Amino acid sequence: MTISEQPRIDPSLLKKAREEKKMMLREVSKKLGFKSESMLSKRENGIYKFSIEELFFLAKLYDQPIENFFMDDLLK
C-alpha cells in the first residue's frame, strides 16, 4: 500500500456518530481534554486532523469500530 492508497478519515462520520449518541460538542470536548468546543468542531469539519489517539478514544466512546470512520473501504 502506497501513501496515496492509505485510507483516510472522514471527519463527518465522527460528527455523525457523536450526534447519533446524542452527545454535545462540549461533553465530548471535555472528555478529550480540549480547552474549547471549537477544537473538536474544527476536527469534525476537517480543518484539523484527528490524532490516532483521539480516533481510538472516540471509537470507544461512540461504541463503534475505528474502521467506521474511514472514507474508503481499504480497512473494511
HELIX and SHEET records of a PDB file:
HELIX    1   1 ILE A    3  GLU A    5  5                                   3    
HELIX    2   2 PRO A   11  GLU A   20  1                                  10    
HELIX    3   3 LEU A   25  LEU A   32  1                                   8    
HELIX    4   4 GLU A   37  GLU A   44  1                                   8    
HELIX    5   5 ILE A   52  LEU A   61  1                                  10    
HELIX    6   6 ILE A   66  PHE A   69  5                                   4    
END                                                                             
